[in-house]
Amino acid sequence: MTTAHILAFAGSSRRESWNRKVLAVAVAGAQEAGAEVTVVNLADYPMPIYNADWHKEHGVPAEMLALRRLMMAANGLLIASPEYNTSITPLLKNTIDWLSQEVNGESDRAPFENKVGGLMGASNGAFGTIRALPHVSSILANLGVLMLPVVAVPGVAKAFDETGAMTNDRARTALRALGERVAHTIVKLG
């Protein structure tokens, strides 16, 4: 039987990122469903803005090669995406751009193909990140990820208490279910 190995990260490196907090809820759902989850902070993988000339002269940064190896070892992804001006964050887009480069003869799509993806996002606005999530989902699907329906959490500042526990039952249920669905879908497809 296939085991779900999921790589999880947020498209925000802010220390108190709401998206890293909602990601943790989805990760818990995946773990309860039997998945092995590796959570990374993109702040630990510094990279320049993608530039083809820089790439040709210097190659792929070592940090991106390390992240690529983690991604290649996974058969699923959990990604929390903030929304910047109704679209993907520069950090998340740049990470995807670097990860989608050919490396040592491996396809540019290799880190993404045949993975199951769970995408979520949170913001204080009334729409959550629902305007950006379809854009992110489209990018990932184009790279070969089987994307599941997205979860947006609006009014996120009111969704957690002072201890950091999620108090919005509806959001917590949806996020945990997303993590579980990613884990179960990987096993079913395996």
BAVOZA-712700 format. One record per residue: residue in three letters; z, x, y of N, C-alpha, C in turn. Coordinates in steps of 0.2 Angstrom, whole numbers, padded with zeros to 4 digits, always signed. Atoms other than C-alpha are relative to their C-alpha. Example, Ala and Ser with C-alpha at 12.3 -4.5 7.8 and 13.67 -1.06 7.14 Angstrom:
BEGIN
ala+0000+0004-0006+0039+0062-0022+0000+0004+0006 ser-0001-0004-0006+0036+0068-0005+0003-0004+0005 
This chain:
BEGIN
met+0000+0004-0006+0000+0000+0000+0000+0004+0006 thr+0000-0003-0006-0004+0006+0017+0006-0001+0004 thr-0006+0000-0005+0010+0011+0029-0003+0000+0007 ala+0002+0000-0007+0008+0007+0047+0003+0006+0004 his-0002-0006-0004+0009+0023+0058-0003-0001+0007 ile+0002+0002-0007+0009+0018+0076+0002+0005+0005 leu-0001-0004-0006+0007+0029+0092+0001-0005+0005 ala-0001+0005-0006+0015+0020+0107+0001+0004+0006 phe-0001-0003-0006+0014+0025+0125-0001-0005+0006 ala+0001+0004-0005+0014+0017+0142-0004+0004+0005 gly+0005-0003-0005+0001+0020+0156+0004+0002+0007 ser-0005-0002-0006+0016+0025+0168+0004+0005-0002 ser-0005-0005+0002+0026+0040+0169+0006+0000+0005 arg-0006+0001-0005+0039+0033+0182+0006+0000-0005 arg-0006-0001+0004+0056+0037+0176+0003-0007-0002 glu-0003+0007+0002+0062+0018+0176-0006-0005-0001 ser+0006+0004+0001+0045+0011+0171+0002-0006-0003 trp+0000+0006+0004+0045-0007+0167-0004+0000-0006 asn+0004+0000+0005+0031-0004+0156+0002+0004-0006 arg-0003-0003+0006+0040+0008+0145+0006-0004-0003 lys-0005+0004+0002+0054-0004+0144-0003-0006-0004 val+0003+0005+0004+0043-0018+0138-0003+0003-0007 leu+0002-0003+0006+0035-0006+0126+0005+0001-0005 ala-0006-0001+0005+0052-0002+0118+0001-0007-0004 val-0001+0006+0003+0053-0021+0114-0005-0001-0006 ala+0006+0000+0005+0036-0021+0105+0001+0005-0006 val-0001-0005+0005+0040-0005+0096+0006-0002-0005 ala-0005+0003+0005+0056-0013+0089-0003-0005-0005 gly+0003+0005+0005+0046-0027+0082-0004+0003-0005 ala+0004-0004+0005+0034-0015+0074+0004+0003-0005 gln-0004-0004+0005+0048-0005+0066+0004-0005-0004 glu-0003+0005+0004+0056-0021+0060-0005-0002-0005 ala+0005+0002+0005+0040-0025+0051-0002+0006-0004 gly+0001-0006+0005+0041-0008+0042-0005+0006+0003 ala+0004-0006-0003+0030+0003+0054+0004+0006+0002 glu-0002-0006-0003+0033+0021+0058-0003+0001+0006 val+0002+0000-0006+0032+0022+0076+0002+0007+0004 thr-0001-0006-0004+0030+0038+0087-0001-0002+0007 val+0000+0002-0007+0034+0035+0105-0001+0006+0004 val+0001-0005-0004+0027+0047+0118+0000-0002+0007 asn+0000+0001-0007+0029+0049+0137-0006+0004+0002 leu+0006-0003-0002+0013+0053+0145+0002+0006+0005 ala-0003-0006-0005+0023+0064+0158+0001+0006-0004 asp-0001-0006+0004+0025+0076+0144-0007+0003-0002 tyr+0007-0002+0002+0006+0078+0142-0004+0001+0007 pro+0004-0001-0006+0000+0085+0159-0007+0002-0001 met+0007-0001+0001-0018+0085+0162-0003+0000+0007 pro+0003+0001-0007-0030+0088+0177-0004-0007-0001 ile+0005+0006+0000-0041+0073+0182-0006+0002-0003 tyr+0006-0002+0004-0056+0073+0170-0006+0002+0005 asn+0006-0002-0003-0070+0083+0177-0004+0004-0005 ala+0004-0003+0005-0085+0088+0166-0001+0007+0001 asp+0001-0007-0002-0087+0105+0175+0006+0004-0002 trp-0006-0003+0001-0069+0109+0173+0001+0000-0008 his+0000+0001+0008-0070+0103+0154-0004+0006-0003 lys+0005-0005+0003-0085+0114+0151+0003+0007+0001 glu-0003-0007-0001-0076+0130+0159+0006+0001-0004 his-0006-0001+0002-0059+0127+0152+0002-0003-0007 gly-0001+0004+0006-0060+0115+0137+0005-0005+0001 val-0005+0005-0001-0048+0102+0133+0007+0003+0000 pro-0007-0003-0001-0030+0105+0139+0004+0000-0007 ala-0004+0000+0006-0018+0110+0125+0004-0006-0001 glu-0004+0006+0001-0007+0095+0129-0004-0006-0002 met+0004+0006+0003-0022+0083+0126-0002+0001-0007 leu+0002-0001+0007-0026+0092+0110+0006-0002-0004 ala-0006+0002+0004-0008+0089+0104+0001-0008+0000 leu+0000+0007+0000-0009+0071+0110-0005-0003-0005 arg+0005+0002+0004-0025+0069+0101+0002+0001-0008 arg-0002-0001+0007-0018+0076+0085+0005-0006-0002 leu-0004+0006+0001-0004+0062+0086-0004-0006-0001 met+0004+0006+0000-0017+0049+0089-0004+0000-0006 met+0004-0001+0007-0028+0055+0074+0005-0002-0006 ala-0005+0001+0005-0012+0054+0063+0002-0008-0001 ala-0002+0007+0000-0009+0036+0068-0006-0005-0002 asn+0005+0005+0002-0018+0020+0061+0001-0006+0005 gly-0001+0005-0005-0012+0009+0076+0003+0003+0006 leu-0002-0001-0007-0008+0009+0094+0004-0005+0003 leu-0004+0004-0004+0005+0001+0105-0001+0003+0007 ile+0001-0003-0007+0000+0003+0124+0003-0005+0005 ala-0002+0004-0006+0009-0004+0139-0004+0003+0006 ser+0004-0002-0006-0002-0004+0154+0002-0004+0006 pro-0002+0003-0007+0004-0007+0172-0007-0002+0003 glu+0006+0002-0003-0009-0014+0184+0000+0002+0007 tyr+0001-0003-0006-0015-0005+0199-0006-0003+0003 asn+0006+0003-0003-0026-0015+0211-0004-0004-0005 thr+0003+0004+0005-0030-0027+0197-0004+0003-0006 ser+0004-0004+0005-0036-0013+0185+0005+0005-0003 ile-0003-0005+0004-0031+0001+0174+0003+0005+0005 thr-0003-0006-0004-0019+0015+0181-0004+0006-0001 pro+0003-0007+0001-0026+0032+0184+0002+0004-0005 leu-0003-0004+0005-0014+0040+0172-0003-0002-0007 leu+0003+0002+0006-0020+0029+0158-0007+0001-0001 lys+0007-0001+0000-0038+0030+0162-0002+0007-0001 asn+0002-0007+0001-0038+0049+0163+0002+0002-0007 thr-0002-0002+0006-0028+0050+0147-0006-0002-0005 ile+0006+0003+0004-0042+0039+0138-0006+0005+0001 asp+0006-0004-0001-0055+0050+0146+0000+0007-0003 trp-0001-0006+0003-0048+0066+0140+0000-0001-0008 leu-0001+0001+0008-0044+0059+0122-0007-0002-0003 ser+0007+0002+0002-0062+0053+0121-0005+0005+0001 gln+0005-0006+0000-0070+0070+0122-0001+0003-0007 glu+0001-0003+0006-0078+0078+0107+0004+0007+0000 val-0004-0006+0001-0067+0092+0100-0002+0003-0007 asn+0001-0004+0007-0072+0105+0087-0004-0004-0005 gly+0004+0004+0004-0086+0094+0081+0002-0007-0002 glu-0002+0006+0002-0075+0079+0079-0003-0005+0006 ser+0003+0005-0004-0082+0063+0087+0004-0001+0006 asp-0004+0002-0005-0077+0058+0104+0004-0007-0001 arg-0003+0006+0002-0072+0041+0096+0005+0001-0005 ala-0004-0001+0006-0062+0049+0082+0007-0002+0001 pro-0007+0002-0001-0045+0046+0090+0001-0007+0000 phe+0000+0007-0001-0049+0028+0092-0002-0005-0005 glu+0004+0004+0005-0060+0022+0078+0005-0002-0005 asn-0004+0002+0005-0052+0011+0065+0007-0001+0001 lys-0007+0002-0001-0036+0008+0073+0001-0007+0003 val-0002+0007-0002-0027-0008+0077+0004+0001+0006 gly-0003-0001-0006-0022-0010+0095+0004-0006+0003 gly-0004+0005-0003-0008-0020+0103+0001+0002+0007 leu+0000-0002-0007-0009-0020+0122+0005-0005+0004 met-0004+0005-0004+0004-0027+0134+0001+0003+0007 gly-0001-0002-0006+0009-0025+0152+0005-0004+0004 ala-0005+0004-0004+0022-0030+0165+0000+0002+0007 ser-0001-0002-0007+0024-0031+0183+0004-0006+0003 asn-0004+0005-0003+0034-0041+0196-0004-0006+0003 gly+0004+0005-0002+0020-0051+0201-0001-0006-0004 ala+0000+0006+0004+0017-0069+0195-0005+0000-0005 phe+0005+0000+0005+0002-0064+0185+0001+0006-0006 gly-0001-0006+0004+0010-0049+0176-0005+0005+0001 thr+0006-0004-0001-0004-0038+0172-0006-0003-0003 ile+0006+0004+0004-0016-0051+0165-0007+0002+0003 arg+0007-0001-0003-0030-0046+0177-0002+0007-0003 ala+0002-0006+0002-0030-0028+0171+0000+0001-0008 leu+0000-0001+0008-0026-0030+0152-0007-0001-0003 pro+0007+0001+0003-0044-0037+0148-0004+0006+0001 his+0003-0006-0002-0051-0021+0157+0002+0005-0005 val-0003-0005+0004-0040-0010+0147-0003-0001-0008 ser+0002+0002+0006-0044-0019+0131-0007+0001-0002 ser+0007-0001+0000-0062-0018+0134-0002+0007-0001 ile+0001-0008+0000-0062+0001+0136+0002+0002-0007 leu-0002-0002+0006-0052+0003+0120-0004-0003-0006 ala+0005+0003+0005-0063-0009+0110-0006+0003-0001 asn+0006-0004+0000-0078+0000+0115+0000+0007-0003 leu-0002-0006+0004-0070+0016+0108+0001-0001-0007 gly-0001+0002+0007-0068+0007+0091+0007-0002-0002 val-0007+0003+0002-0050+0000+0092-0001-0007-0001 leu+0000+0007+0002-0048-0017+0084+0006-0003+0005 met-0005+0002-0005-0039-0025+0099+0003-0007-0002 leu-0003+0007+0001-0026-0040+0096+0001-0003+0007 pro-0002+0004-0007-0022-0053+0110+0005+0004+0003 val-0005-0004-0004-0013-0045+0124+0006-0005+0002 val-0006+0003-0002+0004-0049+0131+0002+0002+0007 ala-0002-0001-0007+0008-0050+0150+0007-0002+0002 val-0006+0002-0002+0025-0050+0157+0001-0001+0007 pro+0000+0000-0008+0026-0057+0175+0008+0000+0002 gly-0007+0000-0002+0042-0056+0185+0005+0005-0004 val-0004-0005+0004+0048-0041+0175+0007+0002+0002 ala-0007-0002-0002+0063-0036+0186+0005-0005-0002 lys-0005+0005+0002+0071-0053+0181+0001+0000-0007 ala+0001+0000+0007+0067-0050+0163+0005+0004-0004 phe-0005-0005+0003+0081-0037+0160+0006-0001+0004 asp-0006+0000-0003+0099-0037+0163+0002+0007+0003 glu-0002-0006-0003+0109-0023+0171+0001+0006-0005 thr-0001-0005+0005+0112-0014+0154-0007+0002-0003 gly+0007-0001+0002+0093-0014+0151-0002-0004-0006 ala+0002+0005+0005+0093-0028+0138-0005-0005+0003 met+0005+0005-0002+0078-0040+0139+0004-0007-0001 thr-0003+0006+0000+0085-0057+0144-0005-0006+0000 asn+0006+0006+0000+0068-0067+0145-0002-0001-0007 asp+0001+0001+0008+0068-0074+0127-0008-0001-0001 arg+0007+0001+0001+0050-0079+0129-0004+0006+0000 ala+0003-0007+0000+0044-0062+0134+0002+0004-0006 arg-0003-0004+0005+0055-0054+0121-0004-0002-0007 thr+0003+0003+0006+0048-0065+0107-0007+0002+0000 ala+0007-0001+0000+0030-0062+0112-0001+0008-0001 leu+0001-0007+0001+0032-0043+0113+0002+0002-0007 arg-0002-0002+0007+0041-0041+0097-0005-0003-0005 ala+0005+0002+0004+0028-0052+0089-0007+0004+0000 leu+0006-0004-0001+0014-0041+0096+0001+0006-0005 gly-0001-0006+0004+0022-0026+0088+0000-0001-0008 glu+0001+0002+0007+0024-0035+0071-0007-0001-0002 arg+0007+0001+0001+0006-0041+0072-0004+0006-0001 val+0003-0007+0001+0000-0023+0074+0002+0003-0007 ala-0002-0003+0007+0010-0017+0059-0003-0004-0006 his+0003+0004+0006+0005-0032+0048-0007+0001-0001 thr+0007+0000+0000-0013-0031+0053-0002+0007-0003 ile+0002-0007+0003-0014-0012+0048+0001-0001-0007 val-0001+0001+0007-0006-0016+0031-0005-0004-0003 lys+0005+0004+0003-0018-0030+0028-0007+0003+0000 leu+0006-0003+0000-0033-0020+0033-0001+0006-0005 gly-0001-0006+0004-0027-0005+0023-0003+0000-0007 
